[in-house]
Amino acid sequence: MDLDLPRTFGAVVTRLRRGDVELVPKGHTVLELGDRVRVLTERDQIEAMTRFFGDS
């Protein structure tokens, strides 16, 4: 929620992978080092999202 991705990038985190567990993130979910996120956004925002989150 604090990242405000819908307003900033027009994006929504749809899934979170933490280790071997897949989670559906909620507004109160806190990202941890090593988490992988699946993001839904417009095609022209993909590069900005990659820079924001990093790309493994």
CHARMM-style PDB file with segment names, atoms N, HN, CA, C and O in Angstrom:
ATOM      1  N   MET     1       0.825  -1.182   0.000  1.00  0.00      PROA
ATOM      2  CA  MET     1       0.000   0.000   0.000  1.00  0.00      PROA
ATOM      3  C   MET     1       0.882   1.264   0.000  1.00  0.00      PROA
ATOM      4  O   MET     1       0.582   2.237  -0.692  1.00  0.00      PROA
ATOM      5  N   ASP     2       1.963   1.235   0.778  1.00  0.00      PROA
ATOM      6  HN  ASP     2       2.207   0.445   1.340  1.00  0.00      PROA
ATOM      7  CA  ASP     2       2.825   2.418   0.883  1.00  0.00      PROA
ATOM      8  C   ASP     2       3.517   2.750  -0.440  1.00  0.00      PROA
ATOM      9  O   ASP     2       3.866   3.907  -0.675  1.00  0.00      PROA
ATOM     10  N   LEU     3       3.718   1.762  -1.300  1.00  0.00      PROA
ATOM     11  HN  LEU     3       3.434   0.822  -1.110  1.00  0.00      PROA
ATOM     12  CA  LEU     3       4.382   2.015  -2.581  1.00  0.00      PROA
ATOM     13  C   LEU     3       3.493   2.796  -3.540  1.00  0.00      PROA
ATOM     14  O   LEU     3       3.997   3.451  -4.451  1.00  0.00      PROA
ATOM     15  N   ASP     4       2.187   2.737  -3.350  1.00  0.00      PROA
ATOM     16  HN  ASP     4       1.777   2.204  -2.609  1.00  0.00      PROA
ATOM     17  CA  ASP     4       1.202   3.443  -4.171  1.00  0.00      PROA
ATOM     18  C   ASP     4       1.426   3.193  -5.665  1.00  0.00      PROA
ATOM     19  O   ASP     4       1.431   4.122  -6.473  1.00  0.00      PROA
ATOM     20  N   LEU     5       1.611   1.924  -6.010  1.00  0.00      PROA
ATOM     21  HN  LEU     5       1.607   1.169  -5.354  1.00  0.00      PROA
ATOM     22  CA  LEU     5       1.886   1.544  -7.396  1.00  0.00      PROA
ATOM     23  C   LEU     5       0.768   1.899  -8.370  1.00  0.00      PROA
ATOM     24  O   LEU     5       1.062   2.290  -9.500  1.00  0.00      PROA
ATOM     25  N   PRO     6      -0.520   1.778  -7.978  1.00  0.00      PROA
ATOM     26  CA  PRO     6      -1.556   2.144  -8.942  1.00  0.00      PROA
ATOM     27  C   PRO     6      -1.474   3.609  -9.388  1.00  0.00      PROA
ATOM     28  O   PRO     6      -1.667   3.910 -10.566  1.00  0.00      PROA
ATOM     29  N   ARG     7      -1.194   4.501  -8.469  1.00  0.00      PROA
ATOM     30  HN  ARG     7      -1.037   4.257  -7.512  1.00  0.00      PROA
ATOM     31  CA  ARG     7      -1.106   5.919  -8.828  1.00  0.00      PROA
ATOM     32  C   ARG     7       0.204   6.242  -9.533  1.00  0.00      PROA
ATOM     33  O   ARG     7       0.217   6.994 -10.507  1.00  0.00      PROA
ATOM     34  N   THR     8       1.304   5.678  -9.046  1.00  0.00      PROA
ATOM     35  HN  THR     8       1.293   5.066  -8.255  1.00  0.00      PROA
ATOM     36  CA  THR     8       2.622   6.008  -9.577  1.00  0.00      PROA
ATOM     37  C   THR     8       2.890   5.369 -10.938  1.00  0.00      PROA
ATOM     38  O   THR     8       3.405   6.021 -11.845  1.00  0.00      PROA
ATOM     39  N   PHE     9       2.535   4.079 -11.075  1.00  0.00      PROA
ATOM     40  HN  PHE     9       2.116   3.549 -10.337  1.00  0.00      PROA
ATOM     41  CA  PHE     9       2.863   3.338 -12.295  1.00  0.00      PROA
ATOM     42  C   PHE     9       1.640   2.758 -13.002  1.00  0.00      PROA
ATOM     43  O   PHE     9       1.773   2.178 -14.079  1.00  0.00      PROA
ATOM     44  N   GLY    10       0.456   2.905 -12.416  1.00  0.00      PROA
ATOM     45  HN  GLY    10       0.349   3.377 -11.540  1.00  0.00      PROA
ATOM     46  CA  GLY    10      -0.710   2.238 -12.975  1.00  0.00      PROA
ATOM     47  C   GLY    10      -0.579   0.735 -12.860  1.00  0.00      PROA
ATOM     48  O   GLY    10      -1.037   0.003 -13.738  1.00  0.00      PROA
ATOM     49  N   ALA    11       0.047   0.259 -11.779  1.00  0.00      PROA
ATOM     50  HN  ALA    11       0.420   0.853 -11.066  1.00  0.00      PROA
ATOM     51  CA  ALA    11       0.383  -1.156 -11.624  1.00  0.00      PROA
ATOM     52  C   ALA    11      -0.210  -1.741 -10.352  1.00  0.00      PROA
ATOM     53  O   ALA    11      -0.516  -1.033  -9.393  1.00  0.00      PROA
ATOM     54  N   VAL    12      -0.361  -3.072 -10.380  1.00  0.00      PROA
ATOM     55  HN  VAL    12      -0.111  -3.648 -11.158  1.00  0.00      PROA
ATOM     56  CA  VAL    12      -0.853  -3.812  -9.227  1.00  0.00      PROA
ATOM     57  C   VAL    12       0.007  -5.063  -9.063  1.00  0.00      PROA
ATOM     58  O   VAL    12       0.262  -5.776 -10.034  1.00  0.00      PROA
ATOM     59  N   VAL    13       0.455  -5.330  -7.831  1.00  0.00      PROA
ATOM     60  HN  VAL    13       0.248  -4.751  -7.043  1.00  0.00      PROA
ATOM     61  CA  VAL    13       1.177  -6.572  -7.550  1.00  0.00      PROA
ATOM     62  C   VAL    13       0.124  -7.671  -7.420  1.00  0.00      PROA
ATOM     63  O   VAL    13      -0.752  -7.597  -6.559  1.00  0.00      PROA
ATOM     64  N   THR    14       0.211  -8.683  -8.270  1.00  0.00      PROA
ATOM     65  HN  THR    14       0.923  -8.743  -8.970  1.00  0.00      PROA
ATOM     66  CA  THR    14      -0.800  -9.737  -8.282  1.00  0.00      PROA
ATOM     67  C   THR    14      -0.391 -10.964  -7.478  1.00  0.00      PROA
ATOM     68  O   THR    14      -1.244 -11.671  -6.942  1.00  0.00      PROA
ATOM     69  N   ARG    15       0.911 -11.218  -7.394  1.00  0.00      PROA
ATOM     70  HN  ARG    15       1.604 -10.644  -7.830  1.00  0.00      PROA
ATOM     71  CA  ARG    15       1.400 -12.366  -6.631  1.00  0.00      PROA
ATOM     72  C   ARG    15       2.753 -12.031  -6.035  1.00  0.00      PROA
ATOM     73  O   ARG    15       3.488 -11.178  -6.533  1.00  0.00      PROA
ATOM     74  N   LEU    16       3.052 -12.721  -4.968  1.00  0.00      PROA
ATOM     75  HN  LEU    16       2.455 -13.413  -4.563  1.00  0.00      PROA
ATOM     76  CA  LEU    16       4.325 -12.563  -4.271  1.00  0.00      PROA
ATOM     77  C   LEU    16       4.883 -13.956  -4.019  1.00  0.00      PROA
ATOM     78  O   LEU    16       4.194 -14.818  -3.473  1.00  0.00      PROA
ATOM     79  N   ARG    17       6.113 -14.171  -4.410  1.00  0.00      PROA
ATOM     80  HN  ARG    17       6.673 -13.471  -4.854  1.00  0.00      PROA
ATOM     81  CA  ARG    17       6.772 -15.455  -4.147  1.00  0.00      PROA
ATOM     82  C   ARG    17       7.849 -15.221  -3.097  1.00  0.00      PROA
ATOM     83  O   ARG    17       8.768 -14.427  -3.301  1.00  0.00      PROA
ATOM     84  N   ARG    18       7.728 -15.910  -1.990  1.00  0.00      PROA
ATOM     85  HN  ARG    18       6.981 -16.554  -1.825  1.00  0.00      PROA
ATOM     86  CA  ARG    18       8.669 -15.807  -0.875  1.00  0.00      PROA
ATOM     87  C   ARG    18       9.197 -17.211  -0.618  1.00  0.00      PROA
ATOM     88  O   ARG    18       8.516 -18.052  -0.030  1.00  0.00      PROA
ATOM     89  N   GLY    19      10.437 -17.448  -1.074  1.00  0.00      PROA
ATOM     90  HN  GLY    19      10.990 -16.766  -1.552  1.00  0.00      PROA
ATOM     91  CA  GLY    19      10.984 -18.804  -0.984  1.00  0.00      PROA
ATOM     92  C   GLY    19      10.184 -19.720  -1.885  1.00  0.00      PROA
ATOM     93  O   GLY    19      10.052 -19.464  -3.082  1.00  0.00      PROA
ATOM     94  N   ASP    20       9.648 -20.786  -1.313  1.00  0.00      PROA
ATOM     95  HN  ASP    20       9.755 -20.993  -0.341  1.00  0.00      PROA
ATOM     96  CA  ASP    20       8.845 -21.747  -2.075  1.00  0.00      PROA
ATOM     97  C   ASP    20       7.349 -21.496  -1.943  1.00  0.00      PROA
ATOM     98  O   ASP    20       6.547 -22.315  -2.391  1.00  0.00      PROA
ATOM     99  N   VAL    21       6.963 -20.385  -1.338  1.00  0.00      PROA
ATOM    100  HN  VAL    21       7.615 -19.719  -0.974  1.00  0.00      PROA
ATOM    101  CA  VAL    21       5.555 -20.095  -1.066  1.00  0.00      PROA
ATOM    102  C   VAL    21       5.072 -18.964  -1.964  1.00  0.00      PROA
ATOM    103  O   VAL    21       5.731 -17.931  -2.083  1.00  0.00      PROA
ATOM    104  N   GLU    22       3.907 -19.166  -2.600  1.00  0.00      PROA
ATOM    105  HN  GLU    22       3.372 -20.005  -2.503  1.00  0.00      PROA
ATOM    106  CA  GLU    22       3.265 -18.107  -3.381  1.00  0.00      PROA
ATOM    107  C   GLU    22       2.148 -17.506  -2.543  1.00  0.00      PROA
ATOM    108  O   GLU    22       1.328 -18.226  -1.973  1.00  0.00      PROA
ATOM    109  N   LEU    23       2.124 -16.181  -2.473  1.00  0.00      PROA
ATOM    110  HN  LEU    23       2.790 -15.596  -2.936  1.00  0.00      PROA
ATOM    111  CA  LEU    23       1.130 -15.470  -1.683  1.00  0.00      PROA
ATOM    112  C   LEU    23       0.371 -14.490  -2.563  1.00  0.00      PROA
ATOM    113  O   LEU    23       0.883 -14.013  -3.576  1.00  0.00      PROA
ATOM    114  N   VAL    24      -0.855 -14.201  -2.157  1.00  0.00      PROA
ATOM    115  HN  VAL    24      -1.271 -14.588  -1.334  1.00  0.00      PROA
ATOM    116  CA  VAL    24      -1.601 -13.100  -2.758  1.00  0.00      PROA
ATOM    117  C   VAL    24      -1.404 -11.919  -1.815  1.00  0.00      PROA
ATOM    118  O   VAL    24      -1.901 -11.937  -0.689  1.00  0.00      PROA
ATOM    119  N   PRO    25      -0.685 -10.898  -2.263  1.00  0.00      PROA
ATOM    120  CA  PRO    25      -0.393  -9.780  -1.363  1.00  0.00      PROA
ATOM    121  C   PRO    25      -1.636  -8.963  -1.056  1.00  0.00      PROA
ATOM    122  O   PRO    25      -2.527  -8.815  -1.892  1.00  0.00      PROA
ATOM    123  N   LYS    26      -1.674  -8.449   0.136  1.00  0.00      PROA
ATOM    124  HN  LYS    26      -0.950  -8.569   0.815  1.00  0.00      PROA
ATOM    125  CA  LYS    26      -2.731  -7.544   0.591  1.00  0.00      PROA
ATOM    126  C   LYS    26      -2.103  -6.170   0.807  1.00  0.00      PROA
ATOM    127  O   LYS    26      -0.885  -6.034   0.690  1.00  0.00      PROA
ATOM    128  N   GLY    27      -2.880  -5.174   1.111  1.00  0.00      PROA
ATOM    129  HN  GLY    27      -3.869  -5.284   1.206  1.00  0.00      PROA
ATOM    130  CA  GLY    27      -2.366  -3.826   1.323  1.00  0.00      PROA
ATOM    131  C   GLY    27      -1.377  -3.729   2.465  1.00  0.00      PROA
ATOM    132  O   GLY    27      -0.520  -2.845   2.464  1.00  0.00      PROA
ATOM    133  N   HSD    28      -1.476  -4.625   3.444  1.00  0.00      PROA
ATOM    134  HN  HSD    28      -2.171  -5.343   3.444  1.00  0.00      PROA
ATOM    135  CA  HSD    28      -0.597  -4.596   4.610  1.00  0.00      PROA
ATOM    136  C   HSD    28       0.630  -5.500   4.460  1.00  0.00      PROA
ATOM    137  O   HSD    28       1.458  -5.561   5.368  1.00  0.00      PROA
ATOM    138  N   THR    29       0.761  -6.206   3.325  1.00  0.00      PROA
ATOM    139  HN  THR    29       0.088  -6.157   2.587  1.00  0.00      PROA
ATOM    140  CA  THR    29       1.899  -7.104   3.110  1.00  0.00      PROA
ATOM    141  C   THR    29       3.188  -6.293   3.031  1.00  0.00      PROA
ATOM    142  O   THR    29       3.255  -5.285   2.329  1.00  0.00      PROA
ATOM    143  N   VAL    30       4.202  -6.738   3.751  1.00  0.00      PROA
ATOM    144  HN  VAL    30       4.148  -7.557   4.321  1.00  0.00      PROA
ATOM    145  CA  VAL    30       5.508  -6.077   3.744  1.00  0.00      PROA
ATOM    146  C   VAL    30       6.464  -6.898   2.898  1.00  0.00      PROA
ATOM    147  O   VAL    30       6.648  -8.089   3.144  1.00  0.00      PROA
ATOM    148  N   LEU    31       7.074  -6.268   1.900  1.00  0.00      PROA
ATOM    149  HN  LEU    31       6.924  -5.300   1.700  1.00  0.00      PROA
ATOM    150  CA  LEU    31       8.048  -6.964   1.065  1.00  0.00      PROA
ATOM    151  C   LEU    31       9.326  -7.187   1.848  1.00  0.00      PROA
ATOM    152  O   LEU    31       9.748  -6.344   2.640  1.00  0.00      PROA
ATOM    153  N   GLU    32       9.935  -8.348   1.610  1.00  0.00      PROA
ATOM    154  HN  GLU    32       9.591  -9.032   0.967  1.00  0.00      PROA
ATOM    155  CA  GLU    32      11.194  -8.698   2.259  1.00  0.00      PROA
ATOM    156  C   GLU    32      12.259  -8.930   1.199  1.00  0.00      PROA
ATOM    157  O   GLU    32      11.949  -9.237   0.047  1.00  0.00      PROA
ATOM    158  N   LEU    33      13.513  -8.782   1.596  1.00  0.00      PROA
ATOM    159  HN  LEU    33      13.766  -8.533   2.531  1.00  0.00      PROA
ATOM    160  CA  LEU    33      14.631  -9.023   0.696  1.00  0.00      PROA
ATOM    161  C   LEU    33      14.510 -10.430   0.121  1.00  0.00      PROA
ATOM    162  O   LEU    33      14.330 -11.394   0.865  1.00  0.00      PROA
ATOM    163  N   GLY    34      14.608 -10.548  -1.180  1.00  0.00      PROA
ATOM    164  HN  GLY    34      14.755  -9.765  -1.785  1.00  0.00      PROA
ATOM    165  CA  GLY    34      14.522 -11.848  -1.840  1.00  0.00      PROA
ATOM    166  C   GLY    34      13.134 -12.177  -2.365  1.00  0.00      PROA
ATOM    167  O   GLY    34      12.978 -13.138  -3.118  1.00  0.00      PROA
ATOM    168  N   ASP    35      12.118 -11.399  -1.985  1.00  0.00      PROA
ATOM    169  HN  ASP    35      12.245 -10.618  -1.374  1.00  0.00      PROA
ATOM    170  CA  ASP    35      10.770 -11.616  -2.511  1.00  0.00      PROA
ATOM    171  C   ASP    35      10.769 -11.363  -4.010  1.00  0.00      PROA
ATOM    172  O   ASP    35      11.504 -10.513  -4.514  1.00  0.00      PROA
ATOM    173  N   ARG    36       9.933 -12.114  -4.711  1.00  0.00      PROA
ATOM    174  HN  ARG    36       9.336 -12.804  -4.301  1.00  0.00      PROA
ATOM    175  CA  ARG    36       9.722 -11.884  -6.144  1.00  0.00      PROA
ATOM    176  C   ARG    36       8.265 -11.514  -6.321  1.00  0.00      PROA
ATOM    177  O   ARG    36       7.379 -12.150  -5.750  1.00  0.00      PROA
ATOM    178  N   VAL    37       8.020 -10.489  -7.109  1.00  0.00      PROA
ATOM    179  HN  VAL    37       8.740  -9.973  -7.573  1.00  0.00      PROA
ATOM    180  CA  VAL    37       6.660 -10.021  -7.309  1.00  0.00      PROA
ATOM    181  C   VAL    37       6.246 -10.188  -8.768  1.00  0.00      PROA
ATOM    182  O   VAL    37       7.065 -10.091  -9.681  1.00  0.00      PROA
ATOM    183  N   ARG    38       4.967 -10.437  -8.957  1.00  0.00      PROA
ATOM    184  HN  ARG    38       4.302 -10.516  -8.215  1.00  0.00      PROA
ATOM    185  CA  ARG    38       4.351 -10.436 -10.287  1.00  0.00      PROA
ATOM    186  C   ARG    38       3.513  -9.174 -10.337  1.00  0.00      PROA
ATOM    187  O   ARG    38       2.696  -8.917  -9.453  1.00  0.00      PROA
ATOM    188  N   VAL    39       3.728  -8.389 -11.386  1.00  0.00      PROA
ATOM    189  HN  VAL    39       4.391  -8.598 -12.104  1.00  0.00      PROA
ATOM    190  CA  VAL    39       3.083  -7.090 -11.481  1.00  0.00      PROA
ATOM    191  C   VAL    39       2.275  -7.013 -12.772  1.00  0.00      PROA
ATOM    192  O   VAL    39       2.736  -7.431 -13.834  1.00  0.00      PROA
ATOM    193  N   LEU    40       1.084  -6.482 -12.667  1.00  0.00      PROA
ATOM    194  HN  LEU    40       0.709  -6.142 -11.805  1.00  0.00      PROA
ATOM    195  CA  LEU    40       0.243  -6.221 -13.824  1.00  0.00      PROA
ATOM    196  C   LEU    40       0.264  -4.720 -14.076  1.00  0.00      PROA
ATOM    197  O   LEU    40      -0.070  -3.924 -13.199  1.00  0.00      PROA
ATOM    198  N   THR    41       0.667  -4.343 -15.304  1.00  0.00      PROA
ATOM    199  HN  THR    41       0.938  -4.990 -16.016  1.00  0.00      PROA
ATOM    200  CA  THR    41       0.734  -2.925 -15.655  1.00  0.00      PROA
ATOM    201  C   THR    41       0.629  -2.770 -17.165  1.00  0.00      PROA
ATOM    202  O   THR    41       0.625  -3.760 -17.897  1.00  0.00      PROA
ATOM    203  N   GLU    42       0.546  -1.556 -17.618  1.00  0.00      PROA
ATOM    204  HN  GLU    42       0.550  -0.752 -17.024  1.00  0.00      PROA
ATOM    205  CA  GLU    42       0.535  -1.277 -19.055  1.00  0.00      PROA
ATOM    206  C   GLU    42       1.912  -1.581 -19.639  1.00  0.00      PROA
ATOM    207  O   GLU    42       2.929  -1.459 -18.957  1.00  0.00      PROA
ATOM    208  N   ARG    43       1.929  -1.973 -20.889  1.00  0.00      PROA
ATOM    209  HN  ARG    43       1.102  -2.073 -21.443  1.00  0.00      PROA
ATOM    210  CA  ARG    43       3.177  -2.346 -21.565  1.00  0.00      PROA
ATOM    211  C   ARG    43       4.236  -1.241 -21.475  1.00  0.00      PROA
ATOM    212  O   ARG    43       5.419  -1.535 -21.302  1.00  0.00      PROA
ATOM    213  N   ASP    44       3.826   0.009 -21.589  1.00  0.00      PROA
ATOM    214  HN  ASP    44       2.865   0.247 -21.730  1.00  0.00      PROA
ATOM    215  CA  ASP    44       4.802   1.104 -21.572  1.00  0.00      PROA
ATOM    216  C   ASP    44       5.357   1.389 -20.169  1.00  0.00      PROA
ATOM    217  O   ASP    44       6.243   2.232 -20.025  1.00  0.00      PROA
ATOM    218  N   GLN    45       4.856   0.705 -19.139  1.00  0.00      PROA
ATOM    219  HN  GLN    45       4.136   0.020 -19.257  1.00  0.00      PROA
ATOM    220  CA  GLN    45       5.351   0.883 -17.777  1.00  0.00      PROA
ATOM    221  C   GLN    45       6.276  -0.260 -17.332  1.00  0.00      PROA
ATOM    222  O   GLN    45       6.826  -0.214 -16.231  1.00  0.00      PROA
ATOM    223  N   ILE    46       6.449  -1.271 -18.171  1.00  0.00      PROA
ATOM    224  HN  ILE    46       6.002  -1.308 -19.065  1.00  0.00      PROA
ATOM    225  CA  ILE    46       7.234  -2.445 -17.783  1.00  0.00      PROA
ATOM    226  C   ILE    46       8.675  -2.063 -17.447  1.00  0.00      PROA
ATOM    227  O   ILE    46       9.210  -2.513 -16.433  1.00  0.00      PROA
ATOM    228  N   GLU    47       9.299  -1.255 -18.269  1.00  0.00      PROA
ATOM    229  HN  GLU    47       8.865  -0.890 -19.092  1.00  0.00      PROA
ATOM    230  CA  GLU    47      10.688  -0.860 -18.020  1.00  0.00      PROA
ATOM    231  C   GLU    47      10.815  -0.078 -16.709  1.00  0.00      PROA
ATOM    232  O   GLU    47      11.766  -0.282 -15.953  1.00  0.00      PROA
ATOM    233  N   ALA    48       9.870   0.805 -16.442  1.00  0.00      PROA
ATOM    234  HN  ALA    48       9.098   0.970 -17.055  1.00  0.00      PROA
ATOM    235  CA  ALA    48       9.890   1.578 -15.193  1.00  0.00      PROA
ATOM    236  C   ALA    48       9.722   0.648 -13.991  1.00  0.00      PROA
ATOM    237  O   ALA    48      10.379   0.842 -12.969  1.00  0.00      PROA
ATOM    238  N   MET    49       8.856  -0.355 -14.099  1.00  0.00      PROA
ATOM    239  HN  MET    49       8.322  -0.514 -14.930  1.00  0.00      PROA
ATOM    240  CA  MET    49       8.654  -1.312 -13.013  1.00  0.00      PROA
ATOM    241  C   MET    49       9.914  -2.151 -12.792  1.00  0.00      PROA
ATOM    242  O   MET    49      10.268  -2.452 -11.652  1.00  0.00      PROA
ATOM    243  N   THR    50      10.583  -2.524 -13.867  1.00  0.00      PROA
ATOM    244  HN  THR    50      10.295  -2.280 -14.793  1.00  0.00      PROA
ATOM    245  CA  THR    50      11.823  -3.286 -13.764  1.00  0.00      PROA
ATOM    246  C   THR    50      12.889  -2.482 -13.042  1.00  0.00      PROA
ATOM    247  O   THR    50      13.607  -3.016 -12.196  1.00  0.00      PROA
ATOM    248  N   ARG    51      12.995  -1.208 -13.370  1.00  0.00      PROA
ATOM    249  HN  ARG    51      12.412  -0.775 -14.057  1.00  0.00      PROA
ATOM    250  CA  ARG    51      13.964  -0.340 -12.668  1.00  0.00      PROA
ATOM    251  C   ARG    51      13.594  -0.183 -11.203  1.00  0.00      PROA
ATOM    252  O   ARG    51      14.474  -0.178 -10.343  1.00  0.00      PROA
ATOM    253  N   PHE    52      12.310  -0.054 -10.907  1.00  0.00      PROA
ATOM    254  HN  PHE    52      11.595  -0.058 -11.606  1.00  0.00      PROA
ATOM    255  CA  PHE    52      11.837   0.160  -9.537  1.00  0.00      PROA
ATOM    256  C   PHE    52      12.113  -1.059  -8.662  1.00  0.00      PROA
ATOM    257  O   PHE    52      12.669  -0.926  -7.572  1.00  0.00      PROA
ATOM    258  N   PHE    53      11.729  -2.242  -9.129  1.00  0.00      PROA
ATOM    259  HN  PHE    53      11.277  -2.350 -10.015  1.00  0.00      PROA
ATOM    260  CA  PHE    53      11.872  -3.465  -8.337  1.00  0.00      PROA
ATOM    261  C   PHE    53      13.197  -4.188  -8.566  1.00  0.00      PROA
ATOM    262  O   PHE    53      13.635  -4.963  -7.716  1.00  0.00      PROA
ATOM    263  N   GLY    54      13.836  -3.940  -9.706  1.00  0.00      PROA
ATOM    264  HN  GLY    54      13.481  -3.310 -10.396  1.00  0.00      PROA
ATOM    265  CA  GLY    54      15.012  -4.722 -10.079  1.00  0.00      PROA
ATOM    266  C   GLY    54      14.550  -5.934 -10.864  1.00  0.00      PROA
ATOM    267  O   GLY    54      13.362  -6.257 -10.870  1.00  0.00      PROA
ATOM    268  N   ASP    55      15.477  -6.602 -11.522  1.00  0.00      PROA
ATOM    269  HN  ASP    55      16.441  -6.339 -11.516  1.00  0.00      PROA
ATOM    270  CA  ASP    55      15.130  -7.747 -12.362  1.00  0.00      PROA
ATOM    271  C   ASP    55      16.128  -8.851 -12.111  1.00  0.00      PROA
ATOM    272  O   ASP    55      17.327  -8.705 -12.349  1.00  0.00      PROA
ATOM    273  N   SER    56      15.601  -9.967 -11.620  1.00  0.00      PROA
ATOM    274  HN  SER    56      14.627 -10.086 -11.426  1.00  0.00      PROA
ATOM    275  CA  SER    56      16.503 -11.114 -11.396  1.00  0.00      PROA
ATOM    276  C   SER    56      16.354 -12.031 -12.562  1.00  0.00      PROA
ATOM    277  OT1 SER    56      17.007 -13.074 -12.615  1.00  0.00      PROA
TER     278      SER     56
END
